[in-house]
Each structure stands twice: as structure tokens, then as C-alpha cells.
């Protein structure tokens, strides 16, 4: 873990040092600050306090998938649900790179592996209870894992457990098969011990144990008409707060859970008395209310709206109360080797050289609201990141036209060619990206025709289908990916493993399908040594870049407003958002 | 083949009293309705201003490449130098009112730095093409069906009347959104923007015909009872002859007026479709598309001002001109 931190510190030193000055080097102790300035909460706790009491109001423009811990796949949700649930393992709630470190939560230590990484054992802390006072046992954790297995009932959420555990053949989950013995996948030798059995070794299993699906769910509360998708209306809390009310699509209120014992929980401060969450508030209105102080937190956590941006960055007072966190997210463009002339690597290279990266960055809102210009896939905040720049595009990042023309000549198309580019038509930034690439590729004679497709169908029935790409001659397609968690596997696996591409569509991987890379992915996944594993993923990143099938655009950043009246504000790097669990309220 | 009394000129007057008393002294030769209308129209300053603006707009659309060559930049070209845009705040244009300058007459688009003047000029091509073509389509269908219904009456009138009710009750915007939204990339031998523009012309034009059809039917109903129609019929003229030679010449005035008033409605409808994102594909400039982009930059009023003004001026000019035309052709008019 320490080593990871150091690699990270050197590679992002330029960024970190300019933002926080001296704070960046002292990571072992949590730094704190009371001075309101731009990025004050990025690597330090802003306005630290231990004062209990008060109410924090949070708002979001639309509802997310679910508050059910077994049925949710949104970063903001994983951030928030730690208030009312405890999974076996969690990310350390501290500012700076240490936020990517896993610490035990419901378990009393990180997982202990045996059988060469195929068996992982956790022991629950003593004295943990549900909101009604019932003790939490390992069987409640197991039941929570079982129910989230059934993706026909709980359709959202990751499927890592489904894919990796040694489930009985034909198992469909506890709703349809309540009496099947699942001990070959998860066993509970006693009330405080839970053992996971994998099909093949996986070194990073603690990340799976961090997923919200390991937060305990009492079987009795998940039965009949109250069970399944309806469980979200009366979630049973294992954390410091419980649901006082829940109105679908409107909002909910969290109040203190008196059966949560602070002695069992070294991670949560639980300062406010109450959290009020409002859904369906207009996005621009949220920004204005944040500036006015009537709400404290923008739950979406993706930054202020375009219209609010100049207001926040140009006004010194507003700017001093804003932060510019980095997300583990890459906006990129897939270059599809299945569509001629991109079956020739030199034609793909021509695009890599000719693209104007500054234009790409501006399409996403510039260096602050958009992000940093990306030169490879893996975002620099991910432990193990190694800088690679296979296609240097000049000092100004506006493209190297000489190299692009040379690549075109090598491809046998010295005067360029025509192809189509897909983008999500309801995403203005992707439209701007496509328009920018159209202009920059025109400089070397590559002519793009832009084709917009609605977001809802983009991966499922349009560009996600390999045959659709070929039929519509879609050589390029805008794309984006955020890490499920910050490590090489969590970021890269789903977008570079060619085996996730299905003829029926649905995969985010549009263009990367090389047997050599698939083999590298297999080796990295079974590697048990974390440092070695990080190197493996960095090598995969480089190998994908060498194939020129992904044009990296920007590593996303966001301009966020630090709400008025909050204490203990800091950005948790694991989420790229403020840590929603650690806030205190001034009043 | 002359078959009986018929109007001597295409724009001959249908209402004899207008030839009457007050004109008789000055006008020795009979003045056609067209000439009277023109004389009246010339005296209507507001309508003439509208007409001049309409002509200018049409010229602007036709000569857009030349205008942009002299006064602007290519409409899709992006100007992102830090001297023009403040890139750190998401690309806010530098300078007063969205970066208005001699170089950029209407300023720059925030974010990607395209020349708003060039895009407004080019946008007029899409707007006017669709508005005119759709109006022609409506008028062609509407006047044909209207005059047939009015002249023939009976079950034909009934069928066409119910058809009109059906089309009037149709939720046009919803239909337009869905049909243009699910449009494939290639259909009917067309592709890309050509297909989308054709489709928008069809949707806007095809569903607006009942309005003009109702007006034409009403006129045809009264005309068919007139003596010259009776005369033609008694001499054995068939309905097609009566429609083409007897009725249509007398219907030209209402059709022309209605068409002038239909065009601004179509401009607005096209802008609405583009605003909702079902118009032509990016990066083609349209006024509605520009307004849609601009709505995300409410703190940059210049961006929304110029395309908004373009729509406003166009609609106003056509409406003023159309109103003037109606007054000029009005038989009961006093001027």
C-alpha cells in the first residue's frame, strides 16, 4: 500500500504540488485547514470539527437506480449508502491518495486468503447490530450476497460475485431457489465468519468485499411483497443512520440509528443528527442553492452546470469555496479496427496524431471543468499508473500533422479518407467532441460524417453491436468509462478484455479485441502480489495504446461547490467526490 | 377551345361591386384585382418593410457562402485561441457581448468558438428551405383537396371533411418527434441530412394541409354557385376544366395570403424540432439547434440573442407582409 502511494505521488506530483503546496508530501498524517481557498478540500480536511448535531440537506436532479445496497451501481450511491449500511470492507475515509486504501468496516480485518487466492475469509466485528437491535451475523451478509445474485429481480449493481464465485450449476438466487445449498460459493462456519470460494484465484478480492452487496440484509425483511425490488422502501440499517421516511422519486430523510455502536466502527464520525435528501431538483437550481446555502451537497457530484461555471470560477468568493477533484474517468473515442480503412493500423495511427487534444478538452469544458489531456487509458489517480505517451502530439497538444500525414501515406491513403463517427446525441459534450474531431481530422484529409444516437440505445442496440458498427461504417465512436474502483482491474478489465464484446451488443468495449491483450488480462487478474499486479495493468494500458484502437481524450475533473455550513469537508479519491459520510453541520 | 364566359385574366375580380362607383371616374380601363392589391400594398409601409426584409432573407440564404466569405468564417470552423476564449471557465468568449468584434460580427459560441454570424447566415438556408417547401406541400395538397371537396360536394366533401378533422386532431409535434427521431440513416434512396430535411418538409407540410383546405373549400363552395361556373357547366365543362380555368384563378389570392402566413409558422416549427434535437445532424447550423445549444449557456446572453433574433425577425417579417397582403386583397378593404 505504501509503495502504491509513492508511485502515485511521483507521477501526479506536478498536479498535487501546484494545488496544495506543502500538504502533498505529508500523507501519513491527515492534514486540515480552515482557510477557504480553491481546492482547500482536495488533499486536506476543510473546516475540521467533532461537533455533533444539525441537519445536512442534499439534492440531485434525478433519482439514481436504488437505495437498496444489493441493487445499485452509481458512485454517488456507493458514497451515500455508507451512512445506513456497512459492507465488509470500505475505502479509508481520508483525504488524498490514501482514500484509495481499503480498510475493514463490518469485518475486523481485511480478507485472509488461502488456497492460492481461491478462498477468502472474513470475521465480523463483535457487537454489530441492525437498527432493531438484532445482532448482525455472517448469515445476514451471505443472504445479502445471495439476493444480489438474482439479476432478474435486482437488475442493477455489479456482477463480479456472480462471475467469480463457485456457484452451484444452474443457481438462480434465493428468491426462486430458497433451499439450494450454496456453501460451495459462500459458507458461514459460525455466526461471525464468512468464507468466499472462488472458481479461480483472484488477488484483489478485497475490492469485491467492498461492494455494497456485502452489506448485511436480514432475510426476514426481504420476504414476499416487502422483498426484492420493494426492499428499498424499508431498508434495514446497519450503519449510524436509518430511514425515517422514503418517498420514491421525491426524497428521503435519514435519522440516527440508536442501535449503531460507535465502539464497533472506527471509520464513521456520524456528526449530523439528520440527513435530508431531495430528488428531482433542477440541476441549475441546485448550483444556485449551493451558492446561497439553502442546500449543502450536490449529490450527483459531477460538478456545476455549464451555465454556473463562469459564476463560480470568476467570482473570488465563490472560487475560494470550490474544489476541482479528479475522477477515475476517461472520456475517449473508440477507433474500430473492424471498419475499413481502420483495419490498417497506420490509418488508426493517423487519427491518433491528427486529433486536436485541446479541442477535445474544450469540448468537455476546459482544463478545470473538463479535465486533463489524456495520453493513455488509465487515469493518473489510479494506483499503478505509469505515464505513457505513444503518440506525442506536439508541445501544444493540437496534433502532429506531419506524423499524421506520414501515417496516412503508410496506410496507402495519402490524401485521407471518409468515415462516420457516432456520438450520444443527447450529450452536448460528446456532440462537441465529435464536432471538434471533425475539424481537427479535416486538416489531414480525414473527413467525418457525424451520426448521433440516443444514450439509451447507444450500447444496447446501436454502436454496442459489432455488426451495427460495420453496417453503418462507424469508424469512430465517442465513449467514456469510469472505474468501479481505483485499481487496474476496476478500471481497465471491462474496456480492454475483448471477450466482453458480444454479438448481441451491450458492451462498452467497442474496439479492443486482441488475443495477446486478453492473455495479459488473465495473467494480471490471477496475480496475487499487488505491486506486480499494478505493473501488469500498466503494461496492458501500454499494449492497448500501441494498437491505436482508443483515442484517449480527457481524464475527467469537476468543479464542485463546497456547501455552506459544512464541517469536515474533503474529497475522497475513491469516489472523486466529497466524502458524504464524514460531513458535520455547523448549526 | 373557348366555352363560355370566363374571367379574362388570371387575377380577375370576382366581386363586381368593387369595380363600382368610386373607381369609375378615374379608372377608365378596368383595373384587375392584382393591380388594385399592388397599389394598396405599396401604400402600406409596414407590409412593404416586411416584404423587403423577406427578400433580403431569401437573398441571404441564397448567397450565404459569399456573405460568410466576406464577413465571417466557415460556419463549422472552431476558434479556440486563448485570446478569443477564456478556456479555464469552459470557453467563455472574451470581449463585450459574447466577443462581438469586427472579426466576429455576432461574437463566438462559448466552448467551441464558432462564428455565430456565419452560423446564423447558414442557418437561414435550412430554415427557409424547409419553411418554403413545407408551405408549398401544404398548399398543394390543401388547395387540391379543398377545391375538389367544395366543387363536388356530397360524399366526396364528407370524406375529405372527415379526413381534415382526423389530421387536425393529430398530435403533430409528438408524431414529428417520433418519426424524425427513429429515422434510419438511409431510406427512400436518400441519406444523411438530405433525408432528414426531406422528412422534416414532409412532416411539417403534410400535416398542415387541412387549414388551407378548409379555406379553399369554403371559397369553392361559394364560387361554384356563381354565374360563370353555371355557364361553364351548362356548356358541358367537366369538373377538371372548371377547377383549373374557373375556380383556381379566383382562389389564387387566399392561397397566396395563406402561404405567406404559413411560412413563419413553419420556421417556428422547424426551430422547435431542431431545438428538441430531432433536426439535421451536427454540425450543420440551424437556428433551432443554436438556440438549443445556447440554452445551456444562460449566463452568455449573446449566444441566444442572435439566433433568437434571426427567428424573430423572419417570423415578424413574413407575418407583417402576409397581413399586408391580406388587407390589400380584401374586397371590403377601404384603402
Contacts between the chains, C-beta under 8 A, distances in Angstrom:
chain1	res1	chain2	res2	distance
A	284	B	298	7.6
A	305	B	296	7.6
A	306	B	90	5.9
A	306	B	111	7.7
A	306	B	296	5.0
A	306	B	297	6.2
A	307	B	296	6.3
A	307	B	297	6.0
A	307	B	298	4.7
A	307	B	299	5.1
A	308	B	299	7.6
A	309	B	89	5.7
A	309	B	90	4.5
A	310	B	86	7.9
A	310	B	89	4.6
A	310	B	90	6.9
A	310	B	92	5.1
A	310	B	299	5.7
A	310	B	300	8.0
A	311	B	299	6.3
A	313	B	88	6.6
A	313	B	89	4.7
A	314	B	89	6.2
A	358	B	80	6.6
A	358	B	87	8.0
A	359	B	78	6.3
A	359	B	80	6.2
A	359	B	112	7.6
A	362	B	80	5.6
A	362	B	85	7.7
A	362	B	87	6.1
A	362	B	91	5.5
A	362	B	111	6.3
A	362	B	112	6.4
A	362	B	113	7.9
A	363	B	111	7.3
A	363	B	112	6.8
A	365	B	90	4.4
A	365	B	91	7.5
A	365	B	111	7.5
A	366	B	87	4.5
A	366	B	88	5.7
A	366	B	89	7.1
A	366	B	90	5.2
A	366	B	91	6.0
A	367	B	87	6.9
A	367	B	88	6.2
A	368	B	88	5.6
A	368	B	89	7.6
A	368	B	90	7.8
A	369	B	89	8.0
A	369	B	90	5.1
A	370	B	90	7.7
A	423	B	282	7.9
A	425	B	277	6.1
A	426	B	277	6.7
A	428	B	293	7.0
A	428	B	296	6.1
A	431	B	282	5.2
A	432	B	111	6.2
A	432	B	112	5.6
A	434	B	282	6.5
A	435	B	76	7.0
A	435	B	78	7.5
A	435	B	112	6.4
A	435	B	282	5.8
A	435	B	283	4.5
A	436	B	78	6.4
A	436	B	112	6.5
A	438	B	76	7.2
A	438	B	283	6.5
A	439	B	76	6.5
A	439	B	77	6.7
A	439	B	78	5.3
A	449	B	192	6.5
A	449	B	281	7.9
A	450	B	281	5.7
A	450	B	282	5.0
A	450	B	283	6.7
A	451	B	185	6.5
A	451	B	281	6.7
A	452	B	277	7.9
A	452	B	281	6.2
A	452	B	282	6.5
A	454	B	181	7.8
A	472	B	185	6.2
